[in-house]
Each structure stands twice: as C-alpha cells, then as structure tokens.
Amino acid sequence: MKFGKVSNPEIIDFTLPKDHPETEVVLQKYKSDEKPSIYVGCAKWNRQDLKGFYPRGTKDELTYYASQFNSIELNATFYRMFPAEQFEKWRDKTPEGFKFFPKITQEISHWKRLQATEALVDQYIYNASHLQEKLGTIFLQMHANFSPKDFDRVVKFAEFWPKNVPLTMEFRHTDWYNDEKIANELYHLLEENNIANTVVDSAGRRDIMHMRLTNNEAFIRYVGANHESDYARLNDWVDRLELWISQGLKNIHFFVHQNLELESPLLSAYFIKN
C-alpha cells in the first residue's frame, strides 16, 4: 500500500490521537461480559508480495496462509469482479473459523463513484456471499479526491446497502473529517445504518486519523513504513484497543500493510502475540 508513504518516517509523530469523545459513548451501548472477537491478518497472500513467508515447496499459498492467520483483508476483489465460484474455492481452501474481509470493486468506488451502482452492489454481494460463514465485514474505500460535495451519493449508498451485511467505509479526502459539520453528518449517517468507520494509520496522512468509532467494530488498516517504528506503533494500538475493549468494543478487525510488503506477516504475528 503506497497510501501515505513518506521518505523519512523517522521524523513523523506516530502518536495515536486522542479518541473522539463520541467513541466511548458508542461503545458503552455494547458493554457486556462477552469476550471480544479478534481477527488479524495481512492484505494479501501473494507469494511475490510476501517474499520469505512461504516455506520452500508450498503448493497452495492461501492454504498455508490460512494455517498461520485467522483472516485476510481481501484486496484482490478491488481490481475486478470475481465470480461466485471463485469465492467458493477460497472458502473451501480455508479452515473453520477463518474469515475474508473483501474490498468492494473499484468499478463501484472509483469508476462510478457510488453513482447508479445498485445492480453492481447486488451482484458483488451475491458473489461474495458464497464465502458463507467465512464472509467478514466488506469494506468500501473511496478515492482521495472523492469529497463531501458528493455526500448525497454516500447517503444513498449507505441506505441501499442491506443491513444484514456488515460494511465499513473509508474516506481519504481531508474534508470528511476536518470539517466538523460534515464529519458529524457522516458519523450520524454511519451510526444510523450500523456501518463501521474505517480507521487508517498511515505515516503521511495523520490528518485523517479520526479515532471515531460508529458501531461495535474497530476496522483498522495499519500501514507500516518499513521502519523500526512499525513495532512501537503496534504496541500503541494494543493499548488503545485494550481501552476500547474496556469501554465495550466486541469486534476487532486489524489488517497490516506495509509500503513494501516485506514484513507484513511478521508485523501481524507480533501484533497477535502482544
């Protein structure tokens, strides 16, 4: 993931911002003795990207990957619309308890920019539903130039999305979170439709670290900078998630990227251990 990449990560202040005050308010609604559900993984299982992760002689990368982690942030589905049969094959290759968190195709998010996408959304959900019990939260990531001037499209999309299919949304244009009026309208829309507000932790985009949860799910896309600070940043996330759990958080979905995907499995394993 090149999003937020910087050439000098050593000068970045990676301190996690304070929580938005409404985050605790939201989480308190879900507080109970129930233990949290935690899924941690990488963004892809491709051998070329994860060099050194697979033992020599590995015949099926997904099967091996799923023996090491309990989930995958499925970025492949962003680039093209996979048929239902492919989702079935992925499901059959993974063990019980494994989950896929697929990204919505770019045709919906980047090409049509949420306009007149109802038929495509229906087809995408139908295909992905063939993962059956292994389907996790689906995530929508909008282009960085998709601004609040098209807020009406987001409203229509959120209200059309079926309520029985978990969804999280990610916005990268700074005005979504730094214009207080717009941010509050967005948070309200997500809360009303039980949609998670994706948190992205990337070196060069500290301006969109909103720390505002909108339902009982922390969907976090962590982008390491291929720097020694990557591990300290994960420690900070462990502390923050422990706080959120104490406040009522029940669903943690944490996916590790790097600008160059060299150590994503190691970072994921480190996070799980801690």
C-alpha beads as a LAMMPS data file, in Angstrom:
LAMMPS data file: protein, C-alpha beads

274 atoms
273 bonds

1 atom types
1 bond types

-500.0 500.0 xlo xhi
-500.0 500.0 ylo yhi
-500.0 500.0 zlo zhi

Masses

1 110.0

Atoms # bond

1 1 1 0.000 0.000 0.000
2 1 1 1.555 3.297 -1.113
3 1 1 -1.108 5.437 0.529
4 1 1 0.518 7.894 2.931
5 1 1 4.037 6.753 2.055
6 1 1 6.854 9.046 3.203
7 1 1 10.580 9.019 2.520
8 1 1 11.525 9.994 6.080
9 1 1 9.380 8.070 8.582
10 1 1 11.856 8.772 11.382
11 1 1 10.603 12.377 11.666
12 1 1 6.872 11.518 11.798
13 1 1 4.996 11.806 15.077
14 1 1 3.173 8.470 15.192
15 1 1 1.397 9.168 18.483
16 1 1 -2.187 7.984 18.221
17 1 1 -4.604 10.907 18.565
18 1 1 -6.997 11.093 21.477
19 1 1 -10.304 9.392 20.899
20 1 1 -13.215 11.380 19.570
21 1 1 -15.442 11.919 22.639
22 1 1 -18.359 10.096 20.983
23 1 1 -16.339 6.880 20.575
24 1 1 -16.757 5.928 24.210
25 1 1 -20.443 6.896 24.066
26 1 1 -20.963 4.496 21.166
27 1 1 -19.008 1.646 22.771
28 1 1 -20.811 1.929 26.109
29 1 1 -24.004 0.842 24.350
30 1 1 -22.436 -2.585 23.740
31 1 1 -20.722 -3.145 27.083
32 1 1 -21.148 -6.687 28.412
33 1 1 -19.159 -9.631 29.761
34 1 1 -18.914 -11.133 26.276
35 1 1 -15.328 -11.582 25.088
36 1 1 -14.256 -9.630 22.001
37 1 1 -13.924 -11.267 18.601
38 1 1 -10.485 -10.543 17.128
39 1 1 -9.349 -11.084 13.543
40 1 1 -5.840 -10.099 12.471
41 1 1 -4.137 -10.626 9.128
42 1 1 -2.434 -9.232 6.065
43 1 1 -3.914 -7.637 2.969
44 1 1 -2.925 -10.365 0.504
45 1 1 -1.414 -13.821 0.322
46 1 1 0.507 -13.475 -2.941
47 1 1 3.943 -15.107 -2.739
48 1 1 5.577 -12.342 -4.783
49 1 1 4.489 -9.700 -2.254
50 1 1 5.188 -11.767 0.868
51 1 1 8.685 -12.890 -0.013
52 1 1 10.213 -15.191 2.562
53 1 1 6.897 -16.020 4.246
54 1 1 6.186 -19.308 2.481
55 1 1 8.319 -22.401 3.118
56 1 1 10.025 -23.853 0.087
57 1 1 7.759 -26.304 -1.659
58 1 1 4.491 -24.626 -0.608
59 1 1 1.961 -25.674 -3.228
60 1 1 -1.016 -23.562 -2.250
61 1 1 -0.340 -20.118 -0.808
62 1 1 -3.823 -19.466 0.574
63 1 1 -3.953 -22.821 2.354
64 1 1 -0.626 -22.130 4.046
65 1 1 -1.507 -18.513 4.827
66 1 1 -4.766 -19.634 6.482
67 1 1 -2.811 -22.041 8.686
68 1 1 -0.949 -19.048 10.161
69 1 1 -3.628 -16.350 10.418
70 1 1 -7.384 -16.320 11.007
71 1 1 -8.264 -13.712 8.385
72 1 1 -7.286 -11.820 5.262
73 1 1 -8.141 -8.328 4.093
74 1 1 -9.063 -9.359 0.573
75 1 1 -7.721 -6.583 -1.662
76 1 1 -7.870 -8.679 -4.834
77 1 1 -11.614 -8.045 -5.118
78 1 1 -10.926 -4.333 -5.643
79 1 1 -9.375 -4.901 -9.053
80 1 1 -12.091 -6.991 -10.685
81 1 1 -15.447 -8.612 -10.047
82 1 1 -14.759 -12.231 -9.130
83 1 1 -17.487 -14.798 -9.876
84 1 1 -19.327 -16.647 -7.123
85 1 1 -17.387 -19.824 -7.951
86 1 1 -14.092 -18.157 -7.031
87 1 1 -15.389 -17.163 -3.617
88 1 1 -16.491 -20.768 -3.106
89 1 1 -12.989 -22.008 -3.954
90 1 1 -11.415 -19.609 -1.481
91 1 1 -13.874 -20.712 1.176
92 1 1 -13.109 -24.401 0.612
93 1 1 -9.337 -23.861 0.945
94 1 1 -9.517 -22.351 4.427
95 1 1 -10.199 -23.869 7.847
96 1 1 -13.192 -23.412 10.101
97 1 1 -13.155 -20.020 11.798
98 1 1 -11.222 -18.264 9.033
99 1 1 -12.757 -15.075 7.618
100 1 1 -12.335 -12.965 4.486
101 1 1 -12.840 -9.192 4.572
102 1 1 -13.239 -8.288 0.881
103 1 1 -12.776 -4.865 -0.641
104 1 1 -15.526 -3.514 -2.887
105 1 1 -14.592 -3.409 -6.548
106 1 1 -13.148 -0.176 -7.934
107 1 1 -15.895 -0.096 -10.540
108 1 1 -18.268 0.862 -7.739
109 1 1 -15.991 3.101 -5.683
110 1 1 -13.576 4.701 -8.160
111 1 1 -15.101 4.496 -11.630
112 1 1 -18.781 5.072 -10.912
113 1 1 -18.002 6.841 -7.631
114 1 1 -21.128 5.385 -5.983
115 1 1 -23.414 6.709 -8.708
116 1 1 -26.029 4.294 -10.124
117 1 1 -24.315 1.266 -8.572
118 1 1 -27.312 -0.647 -7.204
119 1 1 -27.116 -3.516 -9.706
120 1 1 -23.347 -3.818 -9.263
121 1 1 -23.685 -3.830 -5.476
122 1 1 -26.299 -6.586 -5.648
123 1 1 -24.046 -8.667 -7.894
124 1 1 -20.984 -8.109 -5.725
125 1 1 -22.798 -9.102 -2.542
126 1 1 -24.319 -12.154 -4.221
127 1 1 -20.895 -13.355 -5.342
128 1 1 -19.173 -12.625 -2.026
129 1 1 -21.977 -14.331 -0.091
130 1 1 -20.647 -17.643 -1.400
131 1 1 -17.989 -17.350 1.293
132 1 1 -20.934 -18.161 3.587
133 1 1 -19.934 -18.123 7.266
134 1 1 -16.399 -17.062 6.293
135 1 1 -17.549 -13.687 4.972
136 1 1 -16.434 -10.912 7.307
137 1 1 -17.083 -7.195 7.001
138 1 1 -16.985 -5.862 3.437
139 1 1 -15.092 -2.605 3.075
140 1 1 -15.511 0.378 0.796
141 1 1 -12.506 2.630 0.191
142 1 1 -13.113 5.842 -1.724
143 1 1 -10.565 7.708 -3.840
144 1 1 -8.698 10.527 -2.087
145 1 1 -10.332 13.048 -4.422
146 1 1 -13.876 11.936 -3.529
147 1 1 -15.030 14.906 -1.481
148 1 1 -18.109 15.824 0.568
149 1 1 -19.631 17.615 -2.418
150 1 1 -20.947 14.149 -3.320
151 1 1 -22.292 13.411 0.156
152 1 1 -25.702 12.626 -1.322
153 1 1 -24.175 9.612 -3.091
154 1 1 -22.838 8.304 0.217
155 1 1 -26.261 8.699 1.823
156 1 1 -27.952 6.805 -0.988
157 1 1 -25.307 4.063 -0.925
158 1 1 -25.481 3.622 2.857
159 1 1 -29.266 3.456 2.863
160 1 1 -29.357 0.990 -0.044
161 1 1 -26.765 -1.369 1.449
162 1 1 -28.502 -4.414 3.021
163 1 1 -28.492 -4.143 6.810
164 1 1 -27.660 -7.841 7.286
165 1 1 -24.291 -7.489 5.502
166 1 1 -21.601 -5.802 7.657
167 1 1 -19.941 -2.823 5.942
168 1 1 -17.165 -0.385 6.781
169 1 1 -16.385 2.819 4.876
170 1 1 -13.073 4.626 4.373
171 1 1 -12.773 8.226 3.183
172 1 1 -9.459 9.830 2.318
173 1 1 -10.369 13.406 1.411
174 1 1 -9.401 15.563 4.381
175 1 1 -12.728 17.449 4.493
176 1 1 -14.657 14.350 5.546
177 1 1 -13.043 14.504 8.966
178 1 1 -11.711 18.031 9.369
179 1 1 -14.866 19.959 8.539
180 1 1 -16.756 19.492 11.811
181 1 1 -20.247 19.904 10.333
182 1 1 -19.609 17.390 7.557
183 1 1 -17.845 14.978 9.894
184 1 1 -20.781 14.957 12.301
185 1 1 -23.226 14.352 9.435
186 1 1 -21.080 11.451 8.237
187 1 1 -20.784 9.934 11.722
188 1 1 -24.543 10.180 12.183
189 1 1 -25.179 8.513 8.816
190 1 1 -22.826 5.629 9.636
191 1 1 -24.293 5.148 13.104
192 1 1 -27.860 5.186 11.805
193 1 1 -27.017 2.483 9.265
194 1 1 -24.747 0.419 11.558
195 1 1 -21.732 0.983 9.285
196 1 1 -18.206 0.988 10.726
197 1 1 -15.928 3.981 10.226
198 1 1 -12.599 2.595 8.958
199 1 1 -9.501 3.830 10.780
200 1 1 -6.372 4.137 8.625
201 1 1 -2.994 4.544 10.317
202 1 1 -0.528 5.685 7.657
203 1 1 2.615 7.786 8.008
204 1 1 1.798 10.573 5.586
205 1 1 -1.901 11.004 6.378
206 1 1 -2.115 11.794 10.065
207 1 1 -4.765 14.379 9.119
208 1 1 -7.435 11.689 8.733
209 1 1 -6.794 9.825 11.987
210 1 1 -10.292 10.493 13.264
211 1 1 -10.430 7.851 16.046
212 1 1 -14.223 7.912 15.829
213 1 1 -15.998 4.557 16.009
214 1 1 -19.597 4.465 14.809
215 1 1 -20.654 0.963 15.852
216 1 1 -19.298 -2.050 17.709
217 1 1 -16.459 -2.645 15.261
218 1 1 -12.905 -1.342 15.058
219 1 1 -11.837 -1.936 11.453
220 1 1 -8.215 -0.801 11.310
221 1 1 -5.963 -0.680 8.277
222 1 1 -2.451 -0.282 9.627
223 1 1 0.246 0.770 7.153
224 1 1 3.800 0.160 8.285
225 1 1 6.530 2.407 6.918
226 1 1 9.225 -0.285 6.584
227 1 1 10.900 1.339 9.572
228 1 1 11.771 0.177 13.090
229 1 1 8.958 2.398 14.421
230 1 1 6.411 -0.040 12.919
231 1 1 6.624 -2.260 16.001
232 1 1 6.286 0.558 18.543
233 1 1 3.226 1.769 16.665
234 1 1 1.671 -1.680 17.006
235 1 1 2.286 -1.557 20.758
236 1 1 0.339 1.703 20.887
237 1 1 -2.532 0.049 19.054
238 1 1 -2.590 -2.800 21.545
239 1 1 -3.007 -0.238 24.342
240 1 1 -5.749 1.656 22.517
241 1 1 -7.690 -1.483 21.691
242 1 1 -7.482 -2.623 25.304
243 1 1 -9.053 0.704 26.270
244 1 1 -11.814 0.283 23.701
245 1 1 -12.475 -3.264 24.910
246 1 1 -12.858 -1.969 28.460
247 1 1 -15.400 0.520 27.117
248 1 1 -17.432 -2.149 25.315
249 1 1 -15.776 -2.968 21.978
250 1 1 -16.580 -6.504 20.812
251 1 1 -15.259 -6.725 17.218
252 1 1 -11.641 -6.031 16.262
253 1 1 -10.564 -6.394 12.641
254 1 1 -6.924 -5.374 12.263
255 1 1 -5.064 -5.672 8.970
256 1 1 -1.382 -4.989 8.463
257 1 1 0.054 -3.443 5.320
258 1 1 3.484 -2.077 4.525
259 1 1 4.545 0.340 1.821
260 1 1 6.689 -2.565 0.639
261 1 1 5.052 -5.798 1.776
262 1 1 8.202 -7.375 3.192
263 1 1 7.389 -7.848 6.866
264 1 1 3.591 -7.753 6.960
265 1 1 3.352 -11.356 8.216
266 1 1 5.974 -10.648 10.904
267 1 1 4.175 -7.490 11.984
268 1 1 0.843 -9.316 12.064
269 1 1 2.335 -12.140 14.141
270 1 1 3.918 -9.606 16.513
271 1 1 0.580 -7.856 16.966
272 1 1 -1.214 -11.131 17.677
273 1 1 1.433 -12.113 20.239
274 1 1 1.067 -8.831 22.076

Bonds

1 1 1 2
2 1 2 3
3 1 3 4
4 1 4 5
5 1 5 6
6 1 6 7
7 1 7 8
8 1 8 9
9 1 9 10
10 1 10 11
11 1 11 12
12 1 12 13
13 1 13 14
14 1 14 15
15 1 15 16
16 1 16 17
17 1 17 18
18 1 18 19
19 1 19 20
20 1 20 21
21 1 21 22
22 1 22 23
23 1 23 24
24 1 24 25
25 1 25 26
26 1 26 27
27 1 27 28
28 1 28 29
29 1 29 30
30 1 30 31
31 1 31 32
32 1 32 33
33 1 33 34
34 1 34 35
35 1 35 36
36 1 36 37
37 1 37 38
38 1 38 39
39 1 39 40
40 1 40 41
41 1 41 42
42 1 42 43
43 1 43 44
44 1 44 45
45 1 45 46
46 1 46 47
47 1 47 48
48 1 48 49
49 1 49 50
50 1 50 51
51 1 51 52
52 1 52 53
53 1 53 54
54 1 54 55
55 1 55 56
56 1 56 57
57 1 57 58
58 1 58 59
59 1 59 60
60 1 60 61
61 1 61 62
62 1 62 63
63 1 63 64
64 1 64 65
65 1 65 66
66 1 66 67
67 1 67 68
68 1 68 69
69 1 69 70
70 1 70 71
71 1 71 72
72 1 72 73
73 1 73 74
74 1 74 75
75 1 75 76
76 1 76 77
77 1 77 78
78 1 78 79
79 1 79 80
80 1 80 81
81 1 81 82
82 1 82 83
83 1 83 84
84 1 84 85
85 1 85 86
86 1 86 87
87 1 87 88
88 1 88 89
89 1 89 90
90 1 90 91
91 1 91 92
92 1 92 93
93 1 93 94
94 1 94 95
95 1 95 96
96 1 96 97
97 1 97 98
98 1 98 99
99 1 99 100
100 1 100 101
101 1 101 102
102 1 102 103
103 1 103 104
104 1 104 105
105 1 105 106
106 1 106 107
107 1 107 108
108 1 108 109
109 1 109 110
110 1 110 111
111 1 111 112
112 1 112 113
113 1 113 114
114 1 114 115
115 1 115 116
116 1 116 117
117 1 117 118
118 1 118 119
119 1 119 120
120 1 120 121
121 1 121 122
122 1 122 123
123 1 123 124
124 1 124 125
125 1 125 126
126 1 126 127
127 1 127 128
128 1 128 129
129 1 129 130
130 1 130 131
131 1 131 132
132 1 132 133
133 1 133 134
134 1 134 135
135 1 135 136
136 1 136 137
137 1 137 138
138 1 138 139
139 1 139 140
140 1 140 141
141 1 141 142
142 1 142 143
143 1 143 144
144 1 144 145
145 1 145 146
146 1 146 147
147 1 147 148
148 1 148 149
149 1 149 150
150 1 150 151
151 1 151 152
152 1 152 153
153 1 153 154
154 1 154 155
155 1 155 156
156 1 156 157
157 1 157 158
158 1 158 159
159 1 159 160
160 1 160 161
161 1 161 162
162 1 162 163
163 1 163 164
164 1 164 165
165 1 165 166
166 1 166 167
167 1 167 168
168 1 168 169
169 1 169 170
170 1 170 171
171 1 171 172
172 1 172 173
173 1 173 174
174 1 174 175
175 1 175 176
176 1 176 177
177 1 177 178
178 1 178 179
179 1 179 180
180 1 180 181
181 1 181 182
182 1 182 183
183 1 183 184
184 1 184 185
185 1 185 186
186 1 186 187
187 1 187 188
188 1 188 189
189 1 189 190
190 1 190 191
191 1 191 192
192 1 192 193
193 1 193 194
194 1 194 195
195 1 195 196
196 1 196 197
197 1 197 198
198 1 198 199
199 1 199 200
200 1 200 201
201 1 201 202
202 1 202 203
203 1 203 204
204 1 204 205
205 1 205 206
206 1 206 207
207 1 207 208
208 1 208 209
209 1 209 210
210 1 210 211
211 1 211 212
212 1 212 213
213 1 213 214
214 1 214 215
215 1 215 216
216 1 216 217
217 1 217 218
218 1 218 219
219 1 219 220
220 1 220 221
221 1 221 222
222 1 222 223
223 1 223 224
224 1 224 225
225 1 225 226
226 1 226 227
227 1 227 228
228 1 228 229
229 1 229 230
230 1 230 231
231 1 231 232
232 1 232 233
233 1 233 234
234 1 234 235
235 1 235 236
236 1 236 237
237 1 237 238
238 1 238 239
239 1 239 240
240 1 240 241
241 1 241 242
242 1 242 243
243 1 243 244
244 1 244 245
245 1 245 246
246 1 246 247
247 1 247 248
248 1 248 249
249 1 249 250
250 1 250 251
251 1 251 252
252 1 252 253
253 1 253 254
254 1 254 255
255 1 255 256
256 1 256 257
257 1 257 258
258 1 258 259
259 1 259 260
260 1 260 261
261 1 261 262
262 1 262 263
263 1 263 264
264 1 264 265
265 1 265 266
266 1 266 267
267 1 267 268
268 1 268 269
269 1 269 270
270 1 270 271
271 1 271 272
272 1 272 273
273 1 273 274
